[in-house]
Amino acid sequence: MMSRFFCFILCIAWCCACTEEPVLNVPVPSPKICVSSFISPDTCVVFLYKNEYILAENIYDPDVKISIDNASKIKLYENGVYFTDLFPCNNEYYSYYATNKKLIPQNTYQIEIAADGYPDVSASTFLPEEVPILSVDTVSYLLDGFQYILCTVNFHDPLDEENYYFFEVQAKSPGGRGTFAACTFYSDDPVVEEKVEFGSNQLLFSDKSINGKGYGLKVSVSANKFHWSDLNFVLHSVSKDFYLHFKSYVHYDKAKEDEFSEPVLIYSNINRGLGIFAGYSNSVISFYGDSISYD
């Protein structure tokens, strides 16, 4: 009887000993440079961020940005041939790296970045050619007592090549005051694959259903914006890297609102780092104040 009692006591003691909180050894992701760079024929700017916002290996929060300002070398190559170095720049809001050399569409550009305390990173992207907006047709309509302008943005998709697009409407105060910034508009056009929202709207789509065809993208803008603003209709012809990055960002943005969703991997083309290096070219048609007739 006593031996059973002691066995019982020993079992209790063993169970209690096993209730100590386990120590979790979670591996800390290695330091990585996070790149944000969108190049065009007129612009080559690179922003570099630290990796404090990495959530896990290759998963990061793109909404948190801590600048790196100690890059020792940033080299840009054109079709595999050295093109130029990028140099540090600053303004009152942020620091970045840039060159004033013009880039040429239909070329491939590579970037190599070295910064103290981080592995060197590199990336490559294609700079697409502009796909011009041919015209914008407009007609007014009423909805719930408010007047809107239905705008048909006409363009022709090049034949036999993959093309990707990012569309936005920009507005500013008329008369040259202020700068153009993306503004809210509305679209349920069937070609649109994703709606990107950064306080406004942008449309993301490919040419998989319009390859080699003329197309009229339909968007609606408040009539007040035509009356009181200068407007730019901007069709960005973008690289596949640009398209995949923003497509994954939309999915990430939706998933972060759902606490039960799986983490979404933001598309990155940065070797040994994170972020995006992508190309785009713009076509713009402008309307100034109340200069447009839309009856």
N, C-alpha and C positions, 0 to 999 in steps of 0.2 A: 504493500500500500504506500509506504514512504517513497519507494523508488518511483512509483507512478506520479506522486506529488512533485518530486524533484524534477522529473522529466517535464511535467506541466510548467513549472516555474522556469525551467531553462528555455522552453518554447516561447513563453511570454517574453523573456528577456531578449531572445534572438529576434523576435518580431519587432520589439521596441527599438532594438539597435538598427533595424532596417528601415525605420521611419525617418532617418535623417534626410534632409533635403539634398537631392542630387546636385552635383556641381556640373553645369553644362559648359563645355568648352566649345563655344561657337567660333569657328574660324573667322578672323577679320579679313575682309577682302583686301588684296594688295592694292597699293596706290595706283591710280590710273588717271590719265589726263582725259577730261571730257571736252570735246570739241563741238562748237556750233559755228558752222560756216556755210553760207549760201553765196555762191559766186555767180556773177553775170558779166556780160561784155564790159560793163562800166564799173563794176564793183568787185573787189576781192578783199573781203574783211573776214578775220578769224577771231572768234572769242574763245578763250580757254578757261575751263573751270576745274576746281579741285573735285575730288571724288568723295567728299564727306557725305554726299547724298546718295551713295550706292546703298541699296537695300539688301542686295545679295550679289553674288557673282554675276555680272552682266545684266543686272536689273537695277535701274536707278530711277530717281524721281526727277524728271526734267523741269519741274517747277521751282526747284531750289538751286540757286546758282551762287557759287563762291569763286571769285575770279582768281586766276593764276596770272601773275604779272612778271614772272621771272623766266620766261622762255628764253633759252640762250640762242636758239636758231630755228627759224621757220623757212624752209625752202619750198619753192613752187616749181613744178616741172610741167612742160607742155609736150604732150605726145612722147614722154620719156626723156626729153632733153631739158637740162636745167634752164629755167626761164628767169627767175628773180628771187631775191629774199624778201620776206615781209618784215616790216619794222614796227616797233611799238608806238601806239598813239594813245592819246587821252583826251577826254573832254570832262565836263563837270559831272557827268553821270556814270561813266564807265571807262575802262581801258580795253584796248583791243590791238590787233595787229593788221596791217594793211599794206597794199602797194598801189601806186597810181598808174601802173601799166595797164593797158587795155587787153582784155582777153578776147579770143576769137571763137565764135560758135563753130560747132562741128568738130572741135578738138577735145581731146581727153586731157584732164589736168590731174596731177598728183601733188600731194603735199606731204612733207616730212617735218616733224616737230620734235624738238628736244627741249626738256625743261628739267632743272635740277630736282632730284628726288623722285623722278617718275621714269618709267620705261619710255624710250622713244616710240612715237606713234606715226602712222602713215595712213593715207587714204587716197582713193582715186575716184573721179567722177567724170561724166560726160557733160559738156556744155551744149545744150540743144540750141537749134536755130529758132528765131522768132517765128511763130505762126500768126500772121497778121489778122486783126479784126477787120473785116471788109466793110461792115456797116452796122449800125444799130437802129432797128426799126422800133417805133414807139406807138402805143395806143393807150388812151386813158380809160379807166373803168372805176366804178364805185363798189365798195364793199363795206357793209355795215355803216353806211353814211360817210365813209372816208374815201378820198380819191387816191388812186394808185396809178402808176405808169407801168404797163407791161412792156418790157424791153426784150427784143429779140436780137441777140448778139450773134452776128453771122461771121463764120470763118470756114476755111476749107482745110480739112485734115490731110497731111501729106500721105501719099500712097505707099504701101509696102514697107512701113517702118513702124516700130512701136513708139507711140507718142503719149505723153502724160500732161495733164493740165491742172492748173490751180487758178480759179477765177475769183475776183473780188471787185467790189465797188468802193471807191475812195471818195471822200468828201472833204471840202474845206470851205471856210468863209469866202464869199466872192470878193473880188477886187485885190487879190494878191496877198491878203492877210492870212497868217498861219500857214500850216503845212497840210498836205493831204494825209488822211488817215482812213483806215478801213471803216466802213459804216454798215449798218444793218440793212439787209434786203431779204427777199423771200424767193424761194424757188422750189418747185416740185418736178423739175425737168427730169425725165427718165434716164438721161445719160449720167446724171450725178450719182457717184458711188458713196461719197462721204461729205458731210457738212462739218467743216472745221470751225470752231467758235473760239475766238480770242477777244471776247467783248463785242464781237460783231459776227459776221458770217463770211466764210470762204467756201468755195465748192471745189472738190477734188474728184477728178475722173480721168479715165484712160480713153483710148480710141478703139477699144475692142468691139464696140457696136457701130462705129462711124468711120472705120478705116478707109481713107481715100475718098471720103465724101464731104460735100458741103453740109454744114449743120447750122441751125439757129438755136442757140442756147437761150432759154426763156427765164427771165428773172423779173421780179416786181419790186419797184422802188416807190416809196411814198412821194406823192406829188409835191409835198412841202420841200423835199430835198432838191427837186428841180427848181423850185421857186427861189429858195434861199441859200443854195450852196452851188459851188463849182464841183462838178462830178467827173471822176475818171472811171471808165470801164476798163479793167485790166485783165488781159488774158496772159497768164504766165505759162509758157511752154517749159516744162520742168523735166529734170532727169529722173530715171527710174528710182534712184536713191532718194530723191526728194519725195516722190510719190509714196514709196514704201515707208519712209520715216513718218510722214504725216498721217498716213492710213493707220499705222500702228499707234500713233499718238491719240487718235480719235478713240480707238478701242481701249487704250490705257485710261483716258479721261472718263469713259463710261464705267469702266471696271472699278475705279477708285471710289465711286459713289456707292458701290455694293460691297459691304464688308465680308460677304461670303464668296466673292469671286476670287479666282486664281490670279496671281500677279501676272501682268501683261508685260511681255518683253518688248521694249521700244527698239525698233529697227535701228541698227548702227552699222556703218561701213568703215569704222575706225579700227585699223589693225592695232592690237595690244592696248586699245583704249575704248572710250565710249563716245557717243554723240553722232554727229552727222557732218559730212562734207558733200555738198550737192550743188548742182548747177541749174540756172534758169535764165530765160530771156523773156522780155515783156513786149506785148503789143498794147497800146493805149489809145482809146478814143475819149475825148474830153467834151463836156458840155459846160457852158459858163452861165451861171445864174439862171435867169428866166429867158434865155435866148432860144430855147427849143420850142417848137410847135408840136403838140402831140394830140391834136384833135383828129 
